[in-house]
Amino acid sequence: MNNLLMLFIFVPILSIILLALNLLLAPHRPDEAKVSAYECGFSPVYGQTRSTFQIHFFLVGLLFLVFDLEILLLFPISVTLYQVSTFGFSIALIFFIVLTVGFILEIGSGAIKLTSLEVKERSDI
């Protein structure tokens, strides 16, 4: 059987069958808490449902994803390092240098703050 045939025909048919089995065999017993505004059962407090969100957490998460995916791209080079020889190693080295420069620029711009906890000294009089 061809791989594309398996991908485009068998997988959608299997997913439809499994979804239909779930709809037919799964228990469906909604109670008052499940059908309320929140699944936890608490009524919303009007006017106070939104809280302030610091963009710093978003930036850290986004930078983590970018650098994590860029490092993930280096895995194929590390596996095939014998086949790519010196040229492949130099390209990987340039990639590491660009990644390091980008990381240093992010720290320099203040998007990532590397601060340590300062311990206040206690003065005994």
N, C-alpha and C positions, 0 to 999 in steps of 0.2 A: 504494500500500500504506500502511496506517495505521501511525503510529509506535508505538502501543501493541501492535499485532499484531506488529510487528517486534521489539519489546522482549520480549514474553512468549512468543513462539513461535519465532522465527528464532534468537535468541541462545542459548537453551538447547539447541536442536537442533545448532547449530554447535559449541557447547562440548562436547557429548557426542561428536560426530563427531571433533573434534580430540583429545579424550582417548582415544578408541578407537584412532585412528591412532597415537598415541604408544605405547600399550600393545602394539600389533601390530608396529610398525616399529622401535622403539627397541631398541638392544642391551641385553641383560640378562646381564651377566657379573660376578656378585658374587665377590669374592675374600675371603680371610681377614681382611684389614684392614677391608673394608667391613662385614662382619657382626660385627665385634668390638664390645665395649662402647662404645668411642668410635670415630668415623669415622677419626680420625687413626691408629688402630692401637695406641695406647699403652694399657696396662692401667691401670685406676684405682688410685690410692693410697688404700686404705681408711682412713677417719678423717680424711683431709686434703683431701677434695674440695670442701669449702666454705671460702670465705674471707670475711673481714669486708667488709661493704659500707657505705660511708659514705652516709648519707641525703642529704648535701649535693648529690651528683651527681643524685639523683632529683629533688630540689626544683628545681634549676636547669633540668633538662630539662622538668619539668612547667610551670614558669613560662614557659619559652621557648615551649612549645606554646600556652599560654593567651594570651600577648601576641601571638604570631605569628598566631593565628586571629582575634584581635580586630582586628588591623591589616588582615588579609585582608578583614574585613567592611567596611572603609572603601573598598575598591576600587570597588564599585558607586556609591558616593556621588561619588567623584572622576570617574567616567565620566559620570554624569548630573547634574553640578553646574549646568549651564545650565537643566535642567528643574526641579530642586528649589528653585531660587532661594534667597532669604534664609532661609526656614524650614529647608530642608534643610541649609544651611551652618551655621545655629545649632545644629541637632541634632548635626551632625558635630563641631562645636566643643565641645559639652557632652560628647560621647563621648570626645574627645581629653583633655579636662580630667579626667574620671573615670578614664581609663586612666593618666594621669600621676600622679594622686593615689594610685591603687593601686600603681603602681610605686614611688613614694616611700615608701609604707607598708611594702612588701616589703623595701626597703633598710633602713628604720628598724627593722624587727623582727629583722633579722639573717639573713633567709632567703637574701639575696644579699649576699655580702661583697665589696665593692669595695676590695681591698687592693692596694697597689703593692709591688713588690719593693724592699726597702730595701737600699741598697748600703752595706756596712760600710766605714767609713773606716779606712784603714790608717795607723797612727801610726808614723812612723819615729823611732827614738830615736837 
